[in-house]
């Protein structure tokens, strides 16, 4: 357990905080303010979480990040969810909140590796023991996914047909997808499998073969 000074709780203005599987970030002041950088991992944050101009990345690769307290995401915050299959916490990310979730900012959805979901597939990406308040202000891949806000969950449904290599989910494969592929070039981080973002051939490495797959599906 990582114990944080209770004077003002825990404040992160940049960098990366990773809560590993089985680990706990215990906030003695009761509140963790993420004003910048990234919160990631498969462990437990024991305290209220406030997300400002920061990103929350459950799992790092697909996994579940738990919050033992309320979760609030402001206009400048971002929740990053990787989708690689239908099994929650193993094949796609989940943010599990033991309290209320107050939502705003951005929901960024990413398809993992060579995974192509089917029309009608559903992913429960956020659960609460309390209530879901509000909605995300921006959702990428809105032409492919419908976001439904339930009383105590957020569900993403597939409403379009993804194209392998369309990394930015804009319905076409083009220059921006190529630049995104270059940004993750190289070996996937451990553990792999599951595959990482951009690994279009499922080899746990982003390289020439993935570029050729992207080029074969080039549409713009």
Secondary structure, DSSP 8 states (H G I E B T S, - for coil): -EEE-SSS-EEE-SSEEEE-TT-EEEEEEEEEEE-SSEEEESSEEEEEEEESS-EEEETSSS-EEEESS-EEE-TT-EEEEEESSSSBTTTB-EEEESS-EEE-SEEEEEE-TT----TT-EEEEEEESS-EEE--SEETTTTTEEEEE-SSEEEEEE-S---TT-TT-SSS-SHHHHHHHHHT-EE--SS-SS--TT-TTSSSEESHHHHHHHHHT---
